[in-house]
């Protein structure tokens, strides 16, 4: 009976350890919390671009990784590409913006 308890405790401890390690981040992989934060930042940036009347939000793509936002897509004027980057920089939680937007 005592050996069974020790084995069960060891299995439980190992399962908890693997779960904690599996949720941590690395230089190439986001943690679960970072993924959720990035999804929220992406949504906020998309909403901010959508609410900017001079920009066509349907032609601008937004991706976020560890707080770094990447913008891509097409705009009509070079000023629109700069405006989209400025709008993205103004969103809380954005640490940097990579602007890959091209002019048609």
C-alpha positions as a printed Julia matrix, in Angstrom:
104×3 Matrix{Float64}:
   0.0    0.0     0.0
   2.78   2.4     0.92
   4.62   1.71   -2.36
   1.41   2.38   -4.32
   1.05   5.78   -2.67
   4.67   6.64   -3.5
   4.19   5.65   -7.15
   0.95   7.62   -7.4
   2.62  10.66   -5.83
   5.58  10.39   -8.2
   3.28  10.16  -11.24
   1.24  13.14  -10.07
   4.38  15.21   -9.41
   5.78  14.35  -12.84
   2.5   15.28  -14.53
   2.44  18.67  -12.79
   6.1   19.3   -13.7
   5.5   18.48  -17.38
   2.44  20.74  -17.44
   4.34  23.69  -15.99
   7.3   23.21  -18.33
   4.97  22.82  -21.31
   3.4   26.24  -20.63
   6.66  28.17  -20.38
   8.05  30.25  -23.19
  11.3   29.9   -25.05
  13.03  32.14  -27.59
  11.15  30.4   -30.42
   7.86  29.53  -28.7
   5.26  31.6   -26.85
   3.81  30.57  -23.53
   0.06  30.17  -23.26
  -0.26  33.53  -21.52
   1.84  35.27  -24.18
  -0.29  33.72  -26.91
  -3.46  35.06  -25.3
  -1.87  38.49  -24.78
  -0.77  38.58  -28.43
  -4.26  37.65  -29.61
  -5.66  40.55  -27.58
  -3.06  42.96  -28.98
  -3.84  41.81  -32.53
  -7.55  42.42  -31.95
  -6.88  45.88  -30.5
  -4.62  46.88  -33.41
  -7.17  45.63  -35.97
  -9.91  47.61  -34.21
  -7.76  50.75  -34.11
  -6.98  50.44  -37.83
 -10.67  49.79  -38.56
 -11.65  52.91  -36.61
  -9.2   55.04  -38.6
 -11.37  56.46  -41.43
  -8.47  57.0   -43.84
  -7.38  53.34  -43.8
  -8.97  50.32  -45.48
  -8.79  47.75  -42.71
  -9.71  44.87  -45.02
  -6.44  45.28  -46.93
  -4.14  45.36  -43.88
  -3.11  42.18  -42.07
  -1.94  42.19  -38.44
   0.11  39.51  -36.69
   1.61  39.66  -33.21
   4.4   37.62  -31.6
   5.54  38.43  -28.06
   4.25  42.0   -28.34
   5.93  42.66  -31.69
   3.32  43.6   -34.31
   3.84  42.92  -38.0
   1.69  44.79  -40.51
   1.35  43.58  -44.09
  -0.97  44.15  -47.01
  -1.58  46.95  -49.48
  -2.56  50.62  -49.32
  -3.12  53.3   -51.95
  -0.73  55.95  -50.59
   2.64  55.8   -48.78
   1.12  58.03  -46.06
  -1.46  55.31  -45.35
   1.29  52.79  -44.61
   2.9   55.2   -42.16
  -0.49  56.02  -40.61
  -1.2   52.31  -40.01
   2.17  51.9   -38.26
   1.52  54.99  -36.13
  -1.93  53.68  -35.15
  -0.44  50.28  -34.22
   2.29  51.91  -32.1
  -0.42  53.74  -30.16
  -2.05  50.51  -28.95
  -1.28  49.51  -25.37
   0.9   46.39  -25.17
   2.66  46.87  -28.51
   6.43  46.78  -28.0
   7.47  47.26  -31.63
   5.96  47.47  -35.12
   7.37  45.96  -38.3
   5.71  47.66  -41.23
   5.64  45.44  -44.36
   2.71  47.27  -45.96
   3.19  47.88  -49.7
   1.78  50.65  -51.87
  -0.38  49.46  -54.78
